[in-house]
């Protein structure tokens, strides 16, 4: 069975060529494909190297530079600090699962709004979502706070299990030592 993904070739002159439409496209066109949910791959025209992630990161960079960034400098710095550490893979999976959960919640909200407002819900979707978040802000913050607290407890349990498995071969971090001191007091 042939690969159903749309193929976009990137040439050395930095131009993107959509093999499905036989036309050159821009990053804005690739963004439109993402928004449509289209499956595609961007490859280097000469080496056939997969450049999809690189192109998606360029789109994110343009969006972040566009005036209404999604990520604070603190979040970006924290993400950078995870690169090269053993927890890098875990952080990626953590972010991916949380984005997926948020996306699922958004989809359920859209379905619920459609059941209440019918086809008019699609036209008012952004407004309804904003209203929902403004009403649910404190509840969402409490829920996320509890989630973060639960994640921290799970991480501490993982550290403790690791220490037990390896016989304490790992020195506890300063944060763990401080947390242990707090528990003793």
Residue pairs with C-beta under 8 A, 6 or more apart in sequence:
4 39
5 39
5 40
5 41
6 18
6 19
6 20
6 33
6 38
6 39
6 40
6 41
7 18
7 19
7 20
7 40
7 41
7 43
8 16
8 17
8 18
8 19
8 25
8 30
8 40
8 41
8 42
8 43
8 55
9 16
9 17
9 19
9 42
9 43
9 44
9 45
10 16
10 17
10 42
10 43
10 44
10 45
10 51
10 55
11 17
11 45
12 45
12 46
15 24
16 24
16 25
16 26
16 27
16 29
16 30
16 42
16 55
17 23
17 24
17 25
17 45
18 24
18 25
18 29
27 55
27 58
27 59
27 62
30 40
30 42
30 55
30 59
31 59
33 40
34 56
34 59
40 52
41 50
41 52
42 50
42 51
42 52
42 54
42 55
43 49
43 50
43 51
43 52
44 51
63 69
63 70
64 70
64 71
71 79
79 91
82 88
82 91
94 151
106 129
109 128
109 129
109 132
110 121
110 125
110 129
113 121
113 124
113 125
113 128
114 121
114 122
117 124
117 128
121 128
133 140
156 176
156 179
159 172
159 176
162 170
163 169
163 170
163 172
172 180
